[in-house]
């Protein structure tokens, strides 16, 4: 397998969780979400990084620096604001309440003012559209999979 450690960065409602689950399903690599409610984020990050393979999803404003440095592939989701707003409104109407990871302490994390793609260099992959996500899935595991229609 070409990529053993994958870090997915994106804003709230950008599709991080969907992409992490999709990659986990096709690769067999466990995905971790340190931003999930009710979990100790630092513990989840440490537990994930202790594994030989992982898929870790992080908010783009405060990625874990150690995971960033260890990742074989850094995926940056740049989902359009209008789509994230639509997803957020839909979640609100469903009664979903989420705490923003952007308000979490940033100690030990990459600077939110740094461009993740610039820092990642050749390990970086930018996803702005569903076509980009398809290319990413093909790149990682050679599957033809489409993101959910929204």
Secondary structure as the mmCIF struct_conf table of DSSP 4:
data_model
#
loop_
_struct_conf.conf_type_id
_struct_conf.id
_struct_conf.beg_label_comp_id
_struct_conf.beg_label_asym_id
_struct_conf.beg_label_seq_id
_struct_conf.end_label_comp_id
_struct_conf.end_label_asym_id
_struct_conf.end_label_seq_id
BEND BEND1 UNK A 4 UNK A 4
STRN STRN1 UNK A 5 UNK A 10
TURN_TY1_P TURN_TY1_P1 UNK A 12 UNK A 13
BEND BEND2 UNK A 14 UNK A 15
HELX_RH_AL_P HELX_RH_AL_P1 UNK A 16 UNK A 27
STRN STRN2 UNK A 31 UNK A 33
TURN_TY1_P TURN_TY1_P2 UNK A 34 UNK A 35
BEND BEND3 UNK A 36 UNK A 36
TURN_TY1_P TURN_TY1_P3 UNK A 37 UNK A 38
BEND BEND4 UNK A 39 UNK A 39
HELX_RH_AL_P HELX_RH_AL_P2 UNK A 41 UNK A 49
TURN_TY1_P TURN_TY1_P4 UNK A 50 UNK A 50
BEND BEND5 UNK A 51 UNK A 53
STRN STRN3 UNK A 54 UNK A 59
HELX_RH_3T_P HELX_RH_3T_P1 UNK A 60 UNK A 62
STRN STRN4 UNK A 64 UNK A 64
HELX_RH_AL_P HELX_RH_AL_P3 UNK A 65 UNK A 70
BEND BEND6 UNK A 72 UNK A 72
STRN STRN5 UNK A 73 UNK A 77
HELX_RH_AL_P HELX_RH_AL_P4 UNK A 81 UNK A 93
TURN_TY1_P TURN_TY1_P5 UNK A 94 UNK A 95
HELX_RH_3T_P HELX_RH_3T_P2 UNK A 101 UNK A 103
BEND BEND7 UNK A 104 UNK A 104
TURN_TY1_P TURN_TY1_P6 UNK A 107 UNK A 108
STRN STRN6 UNK A 109 UNK A 109
TURN_TY1_P TURN_TY1_P7 UNK A 112 UNK A 113
BEND BEND8 UNK A 114 UNK A 114
HELX_RH_AL_P HELX_RH_AL_P5 UNK A 116 UNK A 120
HELX_RH_3T_P HELX_RH_3T_P3 UNK A 121 UNK A 123
STRN STRN7 UNK A 124 UNK A 127
BEND BEND9 UNK A 129 UNK A 129
HELX_RH_AL_P HELX_RH_AL_P6 UNK A 130 UNK A 141
HELX_LH_PP_P HELX_LH_PP_P1 UNK A 147 UNK A 149
#
